């Protein structure tokens, strides 16, 4: 079965269609998500006992953006919550904030 049989049509793309994705050194552009990052930082710091220990790193992975959250050792349970409810709520709010940045983010809580 070919791609045409599955409803996929061959489209021709020019190299210029992808020029905006790379900088002058050929590296993929860094995606910035300031609103999502700030909202995430505010929410996590509001939940933990040691807000000074909260670290958030923006990581690009194959075209998507992940926000990795690290907290003090005793605070991970507070961030995750019972059955992951707090973590899921934080993810939902941060994804909504990321839409203001024009991006989609994934929030990961790193041990």
N, C-alpha and C positions, 0 to 999 in steps of 0.2 A: 504494500500500500504506500502510495507516495504522499508527499505533503499536500499536493493539490487535492487528492482524494479526501484528506482530512479537513479541507477548508482553508488551509494555509496557502497564501499566494506569495510568490517570490516578489520581494520589493527590492528595488535598487537604492542603495544609500551611497552618498558621496562622503569622502573623508571629512569634508567640511561640516557634515552633520554632527560630528563628535568633537570638533575642535574646542567647544566651550567646556568640555569635561576635563581638559588638561591645561596645566599652566605652561609657561614658556620653557620649562625644563623637562616637559613630558610627564610630569607627575600629576596624578589625579588631584583635583582641587580639594582643599580641606573644607569640609562642610561645617559651618558654624551654626549652632543651635543655642543662642544665648538665652532666649526666653525659657526654653525647656530646661536648660541647665540651672538657671536661677530658681525656677519653680521647684525643681527637684531638690536643690540644696535647701531651700526654705522649708519644704515639707519634712525632709529627713531630719534636719536640725531641730525641728519642732517636736519630733517624736523621741529622740534619743536623750540619754542622760549626759553624754559628753559631746556637745555640739562642736567643740574645737577639733575633735578627732575625725570628723566627717570629711571624706575626700571623694571628689567626683572627677572621673577621667572620661573625656570624649574620645571614643575609638571608632575609626572607620573600618568596616569590614565588607568588602565586595560591594561597594556602592550604598550600603546602609550605615546608619549611625547607631552606636550603642553607647549608653551612658553607664559606666561602671561605678557603683557606689561601694565605698569601703567605710566601715564604722568601727568604733572601739569594740573590743572582744565581747563585752557583756550587752551591747546594744543591738546585736543582730536580731535577737528574738523580738525586740520591740518593733523593729522595722518590718519584719515579716508578719508578725501578728498571728492570731489564732487562725489556723487553716489557710494562712497566706492572704488573709483579707486586707490587711493594711498594705502589704506589698502590691496587691492587685489594684487597690484604690490609688496608690501613688502612681503606678504605671498608667492608669486611665487618665489621671489629671495631667501627667507630664506629656502623654501623647497628644492631648488636646492643646496643650501649650506649644508643642512642636509644630502643630498645624499653622500657628501664627508665624513661625519661622519658615514655613513652606517646606517642611521636612517630616519624615517619619522616624521615630526613634524607638529603640528598645532599651528598657531599663534592666540592668543586671545587678544583683546584689552579690558582691564578692566577699567570700570568707577570708 
